[in-house]
């Protein structure tokens, strides 16, 4: 006879509204990214822009993290998470409208910087907010759902491109959804007290470096790999013999894998050692990406491989959020979330240009080689963290 599922106290209604707002916000900003990354790459490629320059355009979207992240925690505490997310969603929507009006490489550099500024605020704020609401005993489950919403946004982006085309129309459609999401978040709890307690945000940033490097660096390496894949996979698939529509469908299937797997990974994370799980996910992700060039361009085998490998890779992001939430509260949680967002932006800033250069050097498999090297470089960090944890347990 199976054990009964653990029961948890019902959440207050204002917490439910706040959880819904954080999930909707993350889903919508990732929808914007799911549209922007492949659509801009395809449009610029049709204009004759080289992959290396497309990578720099993508980096312009990641660059604001260095400007916004140092102030993100202070902004959260001053205005409250709901109002910050409303502003971020409106700013992202305006960016999309302007990108549709001025569809060229030079104009998109500042506009993608504007879009990246909105995304930085949304990522940092929503991660801190949902971690502040999640209880320790079900943190993995709550964040798993949150991560699934993020993956759903990425999945919806390429699917929209398949349904409505790869002209400028998706920018208008995405802007309308972002404005609608801002209206939804406006109905949530507008309290400004979520991050009013705890130590300084600066101390949280440095504590995270020394105490939890595996959690901190997960965002850096995951973003470097994911932004590279989302930006360049359509071009990679086309150059291995697939059509443009097929490449976008496969990108959607990959994101669907993340949607399905994140709640499951969250449940597992609440039941086993989270560092052991993190190591297993990194190793499995490496194996999946090494297999990918051998199954392309067979559509079914490629779709199945992408479904699994992207789902497992997204679990790295989910576990990083859980590990941060375990260690920080109040103002320190806001600072830690801002810092991990900075690491995300740094990874995106570096990953896409390097992958673009790799594709030019080894066409087209340089993309997969770059992604494999990114995850391989991350693997020692969770291994060393687990060894350190075992030594600490043995000493106690």
C-alpha positions in Angstrom: 0.0 0.0 0.0 1.5 3.4 -1.0 2.1 6.1 1.5 -0.3 9.0 1.5 0.8 12.1 -0.2 2.0 14.8 2.2 -0.6 17.4 3.0 0.2 21.1 3.1 -1.7 24.0 4.6 -3.8 26.0 2.1 -2.1 29.1 0.9 -3.7 32.5 1.7 -5.6 34.0 -1.3 -3.1 36.9 -1.6 -0.3 34.3 -1.9 -2.2 32.5 -4.6 -2.7 35.7 -6.5 1.0 36.5 -6.1 2.1 33.0 -7.3 -0.2 33.3 -10.3 1.3 36.7 -11.1 4.9 35.5 -10.9 4.1 32.5 -13.1 2.2 34.6 -15.7 5.0 37.2 -15.8 7.7 34.6 -16.3 5.7 32.8 -18.9 5.1 36.0 -20.9 8.7 37.3 -20.8 9.9 33.9 -22.0 7.3 34.0 -24.7 8.8 37.3 -25.8 12.3 35.7 -25.7 10.9 32.6 -27.5 9.7 34.9 -30.3 12.7 37.3 -30.3 15.6 34.9 -30.4 14.7 32.8 -33.5 12.7 35.5 -35.3 15.5 38.1 -35.2 18.0 35.4 -36.3 15.9 34.3 -39.2 15.1 37.9 -40.3 18.7 39.0 -40.1 19.9 35.9 -41.9 17.5 36.6 -44.8 19.0 40.1 -44.9 22.5 38.5 -45.4 23.8 39.1 -41.9 26.5 36.6 -40.8 26.0 34.3 -37.7 28.7 36.1 -35.8 26.9 39.5 -36.1 23.6 37.8 -35.3 25.2 36.6 -32.1 26.3 40.2 -31.3 22.8 41.3 -31.8 21.6 38.7 -29.3 24.3 39.8 -26.9 22.8 43.3 -27.0 19.7 41.9 -25.5 21.7 40.3 -22.6 24.0 43.3 -22.0 21.5 45.3 -19.8 21.9 42.7 -17.0 25.1 44.5 -16.0 23.3 47.8 -15.8 20.0 46.7 -14.2 21.1 43.8 -11.9 23.1 45.9 -9.4 19.9 48.0 -8.7 17.3 45.2 -9.1 17.1 44.3 -5.4 16.7 47.9 -4.4 14.0 48.5 -7.0 12.1 45.4 -5.8 12.2 46.6 -2.2 11.3 50.2 -3.1 8.3 49.5 -5.5 7.3 45.9 -4.6 7.4 42.9 -7.0 4.0 43.4 -8.6 4.6 47.0 -9.7 8.1 46.1 -11.0 6.7 43.3 -13.1 4.0 45.5 -14.5 6.6 48.0 -15.6 8.8 45.3 -17.1 6.0 43.8 -19.1 4.9 47.2 -20.5 8.5 48.0 -21.4 8.9 44.7 -23.2 5.7 45.2 -25.1 6.8 48.7 -26.2 10.2 47.2 -27.3 8.4 44.7 -29.5 6.3 47.4 -31.2 9.4 49.4 -32.0 11.3 46.4 -33.3 8.4 45.8 -35.8 8.6 49.5 -36.9 12.4 49.4 -37.4 13.4 45.9 -38.7 17.1 46.3 -39.3 20.3 45.3 -37.6 21.4 48.8 -36.4 18.0 49.8 -35.0 17.7 46.4 -33.2 20.8 46.9 -31.2 19.3 49.6 -28.9 15.8 48.1 -29.1 17.1 44.7 -28.0 19.0 46.4 -25.2 15.6 47.9 -24.1 14.0 44.5 -24.3 16.8 42.9 -22.3 16.4 45.6 -19.6 12.7 44.6 -19.2 13.6 40.9 -19.1 16.3 41.5 -16.4 13.8 43.1 -14.1 11.2 40.4 -14.8 13.5 37.5 -14.2 15.1 38.8 -11.1 11.8 40.0 -9.5 9.7 36.9 -10.4 12.4 34.5 -9.1 12.8 36.4 -5.8 9.0 36.7 -5.4 8.2 33.1 -6.0 11.0 31.9 -3.8 9.7 34.1 -1.0 6.3 32.5 -1.3 7.4 28.9 -1.5 7.7 26.8 1.6 10.8 24.7 2.1 9.1 21.4 2.1 7.5 22.0 -1.3 9.9 24.5 -2.8 10.9 22.0 -5.6 7.3 21.5 -6.7 6.4 25.2 -6.7 9.6 26.2 -8.6 9.1 23.2 -10.9 5.7 24.6 -11.9 7.2 28.1 -12.3 10.0 26.7 -14.5 7.4 24.8 -16.6 5.6 28.2 -17.2 8.9 29.6 -18.3 9.4 26.7 -20.7 5.9 27.1 -21.9 6.7 30.7 -22.9 9.7 29.5 -24.9 7.6 26.8 -26.5 4.8 29.2 -27.5 7.2 31.6 -29.2 8.5 29.2 -32.0 5.0 27.8 -32.3 3.6 31.2 -32.9 6.2 31.7 -35.7 5.0 28.5 -37.3 1.3 29.5 -37.1 1.6 33.2 -38.1 4.9 33.3 -40.1 8.3 34.8 -39.6 7.6 38.3 -40.9 7.0 41.2 -38.5 3.5 40.1 -37.3 4.8 38.1 -34.3 6.2 41.3 -32.8 2.8 42.9 -32.8 1.1 39.7 -31.4 3.7 39.3 -28.7 3.3 43.0 -27.7 -0.4 42.5 -27.3 0.2 39.4 -25.0 2.7 41.3 -22.9 0.3 44.2 -22.4 -2.4 41.7 -21.4 -0.1 40.0 -18.9 0.6 43.4 -17.3 -3.1 43.8 -16.8 -3.2 40.3 -15.1 -0.3 41.1 -12.8 -2.1 44.4 -11.8 -4.8 42.3 -10.0 -2.2 40.7 -7.7 -1.1 41.7 -4.3 0.7 45.1 -4.6 2.5 44.9 -1.2 6.0 46.3 -0.9 7.0 44.3 2.2 8.1 41.0 0.6 11.8 41.9 0.8 11.9 44.3 3.7 13.7 41.9 6.1 17.1 40.2 6.2 20.6 41.3 5.6 22.0 43.6 3.0 21.7 42.6 -0.7 25.4 43.1 -1.2 26.3 40.5 1.4 23.9 38.0 -0.3 25.7 38.4 -3.6 29.1 37.6 -2.1 27.8 34.9 0.2 26.3 33.2 -2.8 29.7 33.2 -4.5 31.4 31.5 -1.7 28.6 29.4 -0.2 26.8 28.1 -3.3 28.9 28.5 -6.5 27.1 25.5 -8.1 23.8 27.4 -7.8 25.3 30.7 -8.9 27.1 29.4 -11.9 24.3 27.2 -13.1 22.5 30.2 -14.5 25.6 31.4 -16.3 26.3 28.1 -18.1 22.6 27.2 -18.7 21.9 30.7 -20.2 25.0 30.4 -22.4 23.8 27.1 -23.8 20.1 27.8 -24.0 20.3 31.2 -25.7 22.8 29.7 -28.2 20.4 26.9 -28.9 17.2 29.0 -29.2 19.0 31.6 -31.4 20.9 29.2 -33.8 19.0 25.9 -33.8 16.7 27.0 -36.7 19.8 27.9 -38.8 21.5 24.6 -37.7 18.5 22.5 -38.6 18.2 24.2 -42.0 21.8 23.6 -42.8 21.5 19.9 -41.9 18.7 19.5 -44.5 15.5 20.5 -42.7 12.9 23.2 -43.7 12.4 26.4 -41.7 9.0 25.3 -40.5 10.4 21.9 -39.4 13.2 23.7 -37.4 10.7 25.8 -35.6 8.4 22.8 -34.8 11.5 21.0 -33.4 12.3 24.0 -31.2 8.8 23.9 -29.9 9.0 20.2 -29.2 12.2 20.9 -27.3 10.5 23.5 -25.1 7.5 21.1 -24.6 10.1 18.7 -23.1 11.0 21.3 -20.5 7.3 22.0 -19.7 6.6 18.3 -19.0 9.8 17.6 -17.1 10.1 20.6 -14.7 7.2 19.6 -12.3 8.5 16.1 -12.2 12.1 17.2 -11.5 10.7 19.5 -8.8 9.0 16.6 -7.1 12.1 14.5 -7.3 14.1 17.5 -5.9 11.9 17.5 -2.8 12.6 13.8 -2.1 16.4 13.3 -2.8 19.7 15.0 -2.4 19.5 18.0 -4.8 23.2 18.1 -5.6 23.2 14.4 -6.6 20.2 15.2 -8.9 22.0 18.2 -10.3 25.1 16.2 -11.2 22.9 13.5 -12.9 21.1 16.2 -15.0 24.3 17.7 -16.2 25.7 14.3 -17.2 22.5 13.3 -19.0 22.4 16.7 -20.8 25.9 16.2 -22.1 25.0 12.8 -23.4 21.9 14.1 -25.2 23.7 16.9 -27.0 26.5 14.6 -28.0 23.9 12.3 -29.6 22.0 15.1 -31.4 24.3 15.4 -34.6 23.9 11.6 -35.2 20.1 11.7 -35.3 19.6 14.8 -37.4 17.9 15.3 -39.8 15.6 12.4 -39.0 12.6 14.3 -37.7 11.2 11.8 -35.2 14.6 10.9 -33.6 15.6 14.5 -33.5 12.3 15.5 -31.9 12.6 12.8 -29.2 16.2 13.6 -28.4 15.5 17.4 -28.1 12.4 16.7 -26.0 14.5 14.8 -23.4 17.8 16.8 -23.5 16.2 20.3 -23.3 13.9 19.0 -20.5 16.8 17.7 -18.5 18.9 20.9 -19.2 16.0 23.1 -17.9 16.1 21.0 -14.7 19.5 22.6 -14.0 17.9 26.0 -13.9 15.1 24.7 -11.7 17.5 23.2 -9.2 19.6 26.4 -9.1 16.5 28.4 -8.1 15.7 25.8 -5.4 19.2 25.9 -4.0 19.1 29.7 -3.9 15.8 29.7 -2.1 17.1 27.2 0.5 19.8 29.6 1.6 18.4 33.1 1.5 15.4 35.1 2.9 14.1 38.6 2.7 16.5 41.3 1.4 19.2 38.7 0.9 16.9 36.7 -1.3 16.3 39.7 -3.5 20.0 40.4 -3.8 20.7 36.7 -4.5 18.1 36.6 -7.2 19.5 39.8 -8.8 22.9 38.2 -8.8 21.8 35.0 -10.4 20.0 37.0 -13.0 23.3 38.8 -13.6 24.9 35.5 -14.2 22.2 34.5 -16.6 22.8 37.7 -18.6 26.5 37.2 -18.5 26.1 33.6 -19.9 23.7 34.9 -22.7 26.1 37.7 -23.5 29.0 35.3 -24.0 27.3 32.1 -25.2 25.5 33.4 -28.3 28.5 35.2 -29.9 30.8 32.3 -29.2 28.3 29.8 -30.7 27.9 32.0 -33.7 31.6 32.1 -34.3 31.8 28.3 -33.7 29.2 27.8 -36.4 31.2 29.8 -38.8 34.3 27.8 -37.9 32.6 24.4 -38.2 29.5 24.7 -40.2 27.0 23.6 -38.9 28.1 21.4 -36.0 30.0 24.2 -34.2 26.8 25.0 -32.4 26.5 21.6 -30.8 30.2 21.5 -30.0 29.9 24.9 -28.2 26.9 23.8 -26.2 28.6 20.5 -25.1 31.7 22.5 -24.0 29.6 24.9 -22.0 27.9 22.1 -20.0 31.2 20.2 -19.6 32.8 23.3 -18.1 30.0 23.5 -15.6 30.1 19.9 -14.4 33.0 20.2 -11.9 31.1 22.8 -9.8 28.2 20.5 -8.6 30.7 17.7 -8.2 32.9 19.7 -5.9 29.9 21.1 -4.0 28.7 17.5 -3.3 32.1 16.5 -2.1 32.3 19.5 0.2 28.8 18.7 1.5 29.7 15.1 2.2 32.9 16.2 4.1 30.8 18.6 6.1 28.3 15.9 7.0 31.1 13.5 8.0 32.6 16.1 10.3 29.3 16.6 12.0 
